Amino acid sequence: MIEKIRHRGLKRLYEDGDRSGLRPDVAGKAELYLSVLDTARTVQELDITGFGLHRLTGDHKGWFSVFVSRNHRIIFRFEDGKAFDVDLVDYH
């Protein structure tokens, strides 16, 4: 279950199905990831081929990331079956 979304465009997509706050090449995958993230009870349920799920280190230790596009990732914290601070970041 998603508890908190940081990124405004992701929040609008999740709450209203509004893709206007996201680039077209990101919106489709982001919608899929949010759907799976919302139903996942464990982080292992997100370890799906193509998602590229991995733990982050450094300043984001304790966070996870999934691949969206060449340089975009959705990052989040996952605790007790809930996703927090879901954000879309550009690594470029």
Stockholm file with secondary structure:
# STOCKHOLM 1.0

chainA/1-92         MIEKIRHRGLKRLYEDGDRSGLRPDVAGKAELYLSVLDTARTVQELDITGFGLHRLTGDHKGWFSVFVSRNHRIIFRFEDGKAFDVDLVDYH
#=GR chainA/1-92 SS CBCCBCCHHHHHHHHHCCCTTSCHHHHHHHHHHHHHHHHCSSGGGGCCTTTCCEECCGGGTTEEEEECSSSEEEEEEEETTEEEEEEEEECC
#=GC SS_cons        CBCCBCCHHHHHHHHHCCCTTSCHHHHHHHHHHHHHHHHCSSGGGGCCTTTCCEECCGGGTTEEEEECSSSEEEEEEEETTEEEEEEEEECC
//
